Amino acid sequence: MEASPRPTARTFKPRRRRLGTERAAVYERLAPLFALAETGPVLDLVESFPDRRSIRLEIGSGNGDLASSFARSHPDVGLIAVDVHRPGIARLLADIDAFGLGNLRVVEGDALVFLDRLPDASIDEVWAFFPDPWPKNAQSHRRLVTSERMARIARVLKSGGSLRLATDVAAYAQQMRGVLAADPNFVRVEDERPTWRIETHFEREGRERGRAAVDLRAIRR
Ligand SMILES: C[S@@+](CC[C@H](N)C(=O)[O-])C[C@H]1O[C@@H](n2cnc3c(N)ncnc32)[C@H](O)[C@@H]1O
Protein backbone atom coordinates (compact mmCIF):
# COMPACT_ATOMS: atom_id res chain seq x y z
CA MET A 1 0.00 0.00 0.00
CA GLU A 2 1.25 3.48 -0.81
CA ALA A 3 2.31 5.53 2.21
CA SER A 4 0.25 8.66 2.86
CA PRO A 5 2.00 11.77 1.53
CA ARG A 6 3.72 14.01 4.07
CA PRO A 7 3.91 17.52 2.66
CA THR A 8 7.09 18.35 4.59
CA ALA A 9 9.03 15.30 3.36
CA ARG A 10 11.74 16.03 0.81
CA THR A 11 12.12 13.85 -2.29
CA PHE A 12 15.88 14.44 -2.53
CA LYS A 13 18.90 13.51 -0.45
CA PRO A 14 21.03 16.31 1.00
CA ARG A 15 23.53 17.19 -1.73
CA ARG A 16 26.95 18.75 -1.74
CA ARG A 17 26.59 22.49 -2.36
CA ARG A 18 30.19 23.69 -2.21
CA LEU A 19 31.95 24.71 -5.40
CA GLY A 20 35.65 25.25 -6.06
CA THR A 21 36.81 28.87 -6.09
CA GLU A 22 36.74 29.23 -9.87
CA ARG A 23 33.34 27.61 -10.34
CA ALA A 24 31.95 29.59 -7.42
CA ALA A 25 32.97 32.82 -9.16
CA VAL A 26 31.30 31.69 -12.41
CA TYR A 27 28.18 30.73 -10.45
CA GLU A 28 28.02 34.10 -8.67
CA ARG A 29 28.36 35.94 -11.99
CA LEU A 30 25.84 33.90 -13.98
CA ALA A 31 23.11 32.94 -11.48
CA PRO A 32 21.65 36.48 -11.35
CA LEU A 33 21.40 36.40 -15.16
CA PHE A 34 20.05 32.93 -15.89
CA ALA A 35 18.60 31.41 -12.70
CA LEU A 36 14.98 31.67 -11.59
CA ALA A 37 14.30 31.81 -7.85
CA GLU A 38 12.74 28.77 -6.19
CA THR A 39 10.10 30.95 -4.50
CA GLY A 40 8.42 34.20 -5.48
CA PRO A 41 5.48 35.45 -7.53
CA VAL A 42 3.92 33.43 -10.34
CA LEU A 43 6.18 33.72 -13.39
CA ASP A 44 5.33 35.24 -16.74
CA LEU A 45 6.78 32.51 -18.97
CA VAL A 46 6.48 34.65 -22.10
CA GLU A 47 8.88 37.06 -20.45
CA SER A 48 11.24 34.24 -19.41
CA PHE A 49 11.10 32.57 -22.85
CA PRO A 50 10.22 35.11 -25.53
CA ASP A 51 9.23 33.51 -28.88
CA ARG A 52 9.11 29.97 -27.45
CA ARG A 53 5.67 28.41 -27.44
CA SER A 54 6.72 25.04 -26.00
CA ILE A 55 8.12 24.95 -22.45
CA ARG A 56 9.44 21.91 -20.61
CA LEU A 57 10.34 21.41 -16.96
CA GLU A 58 12.99 18.94 -15.81
CA ILE A 59 12.65 17.89 -12.17
CA GLY A 60 16.01 16.63 -10.91
CA SER A 61 18.42 17.63 -13.68
CA GLY A 62 21.36 16.12 -11.74
CA ASN A 63 24.69 16.98 -13.33
CA GLY A 64 22.89 18.68 -16.24
CA ASP A 65 23.83 16.23 -19.02
CA LEU A 66 20.35 16.00 -20.53
CA ALA A 67 19.29 19.64 -20.04
CA SER A 68 22.44 20.90 -21.74
CA SER A 69 22.19 18.45 -24.64
CA PHE A 70 18.44 19.07 -25.15
CA ALA A 71 18.73 22.86 -25.01
CA ARG A 72 21.50 22.84 -27.61
CA SER A 73 19.59 20.57 -30.00
CA HIS A 74 16.16 22.25 -29.51
CA PRO A 75 16.77 26.02 -29.61
CA ASP A 76 13.08 26.71 -30.26
CA VAL A 77 11.92 24.95 -27.05
CA GLY A 78 12.16 26.53 -23.59
CA LEU A 79 13.51 24.35 -20.78
CA ILE A 80 13.59 24.95 -17.03
CA ALA A 81 16.00 22.60 -15.23
CA VAL A 82 15.56 22.25 -11.47
CA ASP A 83 17.79 20.55 -8.92
CA VAL A 84 19.11 21.11 -5.43
CA HIS A 85 22.56 20.00 -6.62
CA ARG A 86 24.57 23.21 -6.93
CA PRO A 87 27.47 21.76 -8.98
CA GLY A 88 24.99 20.57 -11.63
CA ILE A 89 23.25 23.95 -11.68
CA ALA A 90 26.65 25.70 -11.93
CA ARG A 91 27.57 23.51 -14.92
CA LEU A 92 24.32 24.45 -16.67
CA LEU A 93 24.88 28.15 -15.99
CA ALA A 94 28.33 27.83 -17.58
CA ASP A 95 26.80 26.06 -20.61
CA ILE A 96 24.09 28.73 -21.02
CA ASP A 97 26.87 31.31 -21.12
CA ALA A 98 29.25 29.34 -23.34
CA PHE A 99 26.67 28.19 -25.91
CA GLY A 100 24.33 31.20 -25.76
CA LEU A 101 21.39 29.05 -24.61
CA GLY A 102 18.60 31.63 -24.40
CA ASN A 103 16.12 28.75 -24.17
CA LEU A 104 17.49 27.27 -20.91
CA ARG A 105 16.89 28.57 -17.40
CA VAL A 106 17.80 26.90 -14.11
CA VAL A 107 16.37 26.76 -10.62
CA GLU A 108 18.48 25.71 -7.66
CA GLY A 109 15.97 24.32 -5.20
CA ASP A 110 13.07 21.97 -4.64
CA ALA A 111 11.05 21.55 -7.83
CA LEU A 112 7.92 20.83 -5.80
CA VAL A 113 8.25 24.25 -4.17
CA PHE A 114 9.06 25.92 -7.50
CA LEU A 115 5.85 24.49 -9.03
CA ASP A 116 3.93 27.20 -7.16
CA ARG A 117 5.62 29.78 -9.40
CA LEU A 118 4.16 28.25 -12.55
CA PRO A 119 0.76 29.27 -13.92
CA ASP A 120 -1.96 26.64 -14.42
CA ALA A 121 -1.66 24.74 -17.73
CA SER A 122 1.56 26.51 -18.75
CA ILE A 123 4.00 23.63 -19.35
CA ASP A 124 4.07 21.25 -22.35
CA GLU A 125 6.14 18.52 -20.74
CA VAL A 126 7.35 17.69 -17.24
CA TRP A 127 10.26 15.26 -16.98
CA ALA A 128 11.53 13.35 -13.97
CA PHE A 129 14.19 10.91 -15.10
CA PHE A 130 15.57 8.58 -12.44
CA PRO A 131 14.01 10.28 -9.42
CA ASP A 132 15.56 9.05 -6.15
CA PRO A 133 13.97 5.60 -5.58
CA TRP A 134 13.88 5.63 -1.74
CA PRO A 135 13.86 1.81 -1.66
CA LYS A 136 13.15 1.27 2.03
CA ASN A 137 9.49 1.02 3.04
CA ALA A 138 9.94 3.63 5.76
CA GLN A 139 11.14 6.11 3.11
CA SER A 140 8.57 5.42 0.41
CA HIS A 141 6.64 8.62 1.26
CA ARG A 142 9.68 10.52 -0.09
CA ARG A 143 9.26 9.20 -3.63
CA LEU A 144 8.41 11.84 -6.19
CA VAL A 145 5.74 9.72 -7.82
CA THR A 146 2.82 9.71 -5.40
CA SER A 147 -0.76 10.68 -6.21
CA GLU A 148 -0.51 13.92 -4.19
CA ARG A 149 2.64 15.07 -5.98
CA MET A 150 1.29 14.04 -9.40
CA ALA A 151 -1.78 16.23 -8.81
CA ARG A 152 0.52 19.21 -8.25
CA ILE A 153 2.43 18.43 -11.44
CA ALA A 154 -0.82 17.93 -13.38
CA ARG A 155 -1.91 21.47 -12.46
CA VAL A 156 0.93 23.06 -14.45
CA LEU A 157 0.68 20.75 -17.49
CA LYS A 158 -1.26 21.85 -20.56
CA SER A 159 -4.09 19.60 -21.70
CA GLY A 160 -2.50 17.08 -24.08
CA GLY A 161 0.91 17.70 -22.50
CA SER A 162 3.15 14.90 -21.26
CA LEU A 163 4.62 13.73 -18.02
CA ARG A 164 7.72 11.69 -18.80
CA LEU A 165 9.31 9.45 -16.19
CA ALA A 166 12.16 6.95 -16.16
CA THR A 167 13.52 4.61 -13.53
CA ASP A 168 15.79 1.60 -13.39
CA VAL A 169 14.21 0.26 -10.19
CA ALA A 170 11.55 -2.31 -11.08
CA ALA A 171 9.42 -1.75 -7.96
CA TYR A 172 9.39 2.01 -8.58
CA ALA A 173 8.38 1.49 -12.22
CA GLN A 174 5.45 -0.57 -10.98
CA GLN A 175 4.47 2.17 -8.52
CA MET A 176 4.71 4.80 -11.28
CA ARG A 177 2.39 2.79 -13.53
CA GLY A 178 -0.10 2.25 -10.70
CA VAL A 179 -0.19 5.89 -9.58
CA LEU A 180 -0.59 7.22 -13.13
CA ALA A 181 -3.17 4.63 -14.21
CA ALA A 182 -5.34 5.59 -11.21
CA ASP A 183 -4.91 9.34 -11.72
CA PRO A 184 -7.94 10.95 -13.40
CA ASN A 185 -5.74 13.81 -14.66
CA PHE A 186 -3.96 11.49 -17.09
CA VAL A 187 -5.65 9.71 -19.97
CA ARG A 188 -3.04 7.27 -21.14
CA VAL A 189 0.20 5.76 -19.93
CA GLU A 190 2.57 4.32 -22.48
CA ASP A 191 6.12 3.01 -22.56
CA GLU A 192 8.12 5.42 -24.68
CA ARG A 193 11.72 6.50 -24.51
CA PRO A 194 12.11 9.84 -26.31
CA THR A 195 14.88 9.85 -28.93
CA TRP A 196 16.41 12.96 -27.38
CA ARG A 197 16.79 11.36 -23.92
CA ILE A 198 20.52 10.72 -23.92
CA GLU A 199 22.09 8.27 -21.51
CA THR A 200 23.31 10.27 -18.54
CA HIS A 201 26.20 9.30 -16.30
CA PHE A 202 23.64 8.11 -13.74
CA GLU A 203 21.80 5.86 -16.21
CA ARG A 204 25.05 4.43 -17.57
CA GLU A 205 26.22 3.44 -14.09
CA GLY A 206 22.94 1.59 -13.53
CA ARG A 207 23.14 -0.15 -16.90
CA GLU A 208 26.70 -1.28 -16.21
CA ARG A 209 25.41 -2.82 -12.98
CA GLY A 210 22.73 -4.69 -14.93
CA ARG A 211 19.75 -2.36 -14.35
CA ALA A 212 17.50 -1.61 -17.33
CA ALA A 213 15.64 1.69 -17.62
CA VAL A 214 11.85 1.83 -18.00
CA ASP A 215 10.47 4.98 -19.64
CA LEU A 216 6.84 6.03 -19.16
CA ARG A 217 4.83 8.81 -20.76
CA ALA A 218 1.46 9.89 -19.39
CA ILE A 219 -0.77 12.31 -21.30
CA ARG A 220 -2.54 15.11 -19.42
CA ARG A 221 -6.31 15.05 -19.87
C1 LIG B 1 19.19 9.92 -9.19
S1 LIG B 1 19.46 11.56 -9.68
C2 LIG B 1 19.13 11.54 -11.45
C3 LIG B 1 19.61 12.78 -12.12
C4 LIG B 1 19.30 12.93 -13.62
N1 LIG B 1 17.87 13.04 -13.86
C5 LIG B 1 19.90 11.80 -14.44
O1 LIG B 1 19.14 11.05 -15.06
O2 LIG B 1 21.12 11.69 -14.46
C6 LIG B 1 18.00 12.33 -9.02
C7 LIG B 1 18.14 13.83 -8.96
O3 LIG B 1 16.88 14.40 -8.62
C8 LIG B 1 17.10 15.48 -7.74
N2 LIG B 1 15.84 15.73 -7.03
C9 LIG B 1 15.09 14.86 -6.34
N3 LIG B 1 13.98 15.45 -5.87
C10 LIG B 1 14.03 16.75 -6.29
C11 LIG B 1 13.19 17.86 -6.11
N4 LIG B 1 12.05 17.79 -5.41
N5 LIG B 1 13.55 19.03 -6.67
C12 LIG B 1 14.71 19.13 -7.37
N6 LIG B 1 15.55 18.10 -7.57
C13 LIG B 1 15.21 16.93 -7.03
C14 LIG B 1 18.25 15.02 -6.87
O4 LIG B 1 18.93 16.09 -6.25
C15 LIG B 1 19.13 14.31 -7.91
O5 LIG B 1 20.04 15.20 -8.51
The ligand as a MOL file (V3000), in Angstrom:
LIG
                    3D

  0  0  0     0  0            999 V3000
M  V30 BEGIN CTAB
M  V30 COUNTS 27 29 0 0 0
M  V30 BEGIN ATOM
M  V30 1 C 19.1910 9.9200 -9.1910 0
M  V30 2 S 19.4560 11.5560 -9.6770 0 CHG=1
M  V30 3 C 19.1250 11.5400 -11.4480 0
M  V30 4 C 19.6100 12.7840 -12.1180 0
M  V30 5 C 19.3020 12.9250 -13.6200 0
M  V30 6 N 17.8730 13.0360 -13.8630 0
M  V30 7 C 19.8980 11.8040 -14.4380 0
M  V30 8 O 19.1400 11.0540 -15.0610 0
M  V30 9 O 21.1230 11.6910 -14.4640 0 CHG=-1
M  V30 10 C 17.9950 12.3340 -9.0170 0
M  V30 11 C 18.1360 13.8310 -8.9570 0
M  V30 12 O 16.8810 14.3990 -8.6210 0
M  V30 13 C 17.1010 15.4790 -7.7360 0
M  V30 14 N 15.8360 15.7340 -7.0320 0
M  V30 15 C 15.0870 14.8570 -6.3400 0
M  V30 16 N 13.9760 15.4540 -5.8690 0
M  V30 17 C 14.0300 16.7470 -6.2890 0
M  V30 18 C 13.1860 17.8630 -6.1150 0
M  V30 19 N 12.0510 17.7860 -5.4100 0
M  V30 20 N 13.5520 19.0340 -6.6700 0
M  V30 21 C 14.7060 19.1320 -7.3710 0
M  V30 22 N 15.5480 18.1050 -7.5720 0
M  V30 23 C 15.2120 16.9270 -7.0280 0
M  V30 24 C 18.2520 15.0200 -6.8750 0
M  V30 25 O 18.9250 16.0900 -6.2510 0
M  V30 26 C 19.1260 14.3120 -7.9090 0
M  V30 27 O 20.0420 15.2050 -8.5070 0
M  V30 END ATOM
M  V30 BEGIN BOND
M  V30 1 1 1 2
M  V30 2 1 2 3
M  V30 3 1 2 10
M  V30 4 1 3 4
M  V30 5 1 4 5
M  V30 6 1 5 6
M  V30 7 1 5 7
M  V30 8 2 7 8
M  V30 9 1 7 9
M  V30 10 1 10 11
M  V30 11 1 11 12
M  V30 12 1 11 26
M  V30 13 1 12 13
M  V30 14 1 13 14
M  V30 15 1 13 24
M  V30 16 1 14 15
M  V30 17 1 14 23
M  V30 18 2 15 16
M  V30 19 1 16 17
M  V30 20 1 17 18
M  V30 21 2 17 23
M  V30 22 1 18 19
M  V30 23 2 18 20
M  V30 24 1 20 21
M  V30 25 2 21 22
M  V30 26 1 22 23
M  V30 27 1 24 25
M  V30 28 1 24 26
M  V30 29 1 26 27
M  V30 END BOND
M  V30 END CTAB
M  END
